[in-house]
């Protein structure tokens, strides 16, 4: 069975976006981006909320001619993966290998995990909160950026208790830290 992995870049105080919705503080440098790519390379399907999809869909058509290798690498990973976008309002996908679901169905996600030969990644804290609540998350991978933003969109859901086992940690030259946890089933 494939794993469902929540992977996110966040501030040290636990936010993916500040109070104004800005997330430029989490822009990875090349070293962090290469680590993100290495983790995403094992993903066969990205499960995305609408806002996360709107951010990432640029990778579908981005002109890569003058981009560094790390950017071209992620674009190839994105384009090769299947995408499921959860949105009540989106009618047509702007990327290939993409289907739209209007409701998050934990039973359907369990079936996807059981049938998949490659891991699934869930992106966007709102969508991920549903998966956390349903007990679907197998791994939580956070890239903690060396900044405090004081408020905004939280990376992790409130009111969810989950025991975790630290599998790996890594420090980067820019001060960011990657933390990889496995969820422990009760």
Buried (B, 14 or more C-beta within 10 A) or exposed (E): EBBBBBBBBBBBBBBBBBEEEEBEBBEBEEEBBBBBBEBBBEBBBBBBBBBBBBBBBEBBEBEBEEEEEBBBBBBBBBBEBBBBBBBEEBEEBEBEBBEBBEEBBEEEBBEBBEEBEBBBBBBBBBBBBBBBBBBBBBBBBBBBBEBEBEBBBBBBBEEEEBEBEEEEEEEBEEEBBBBBBBBEEE
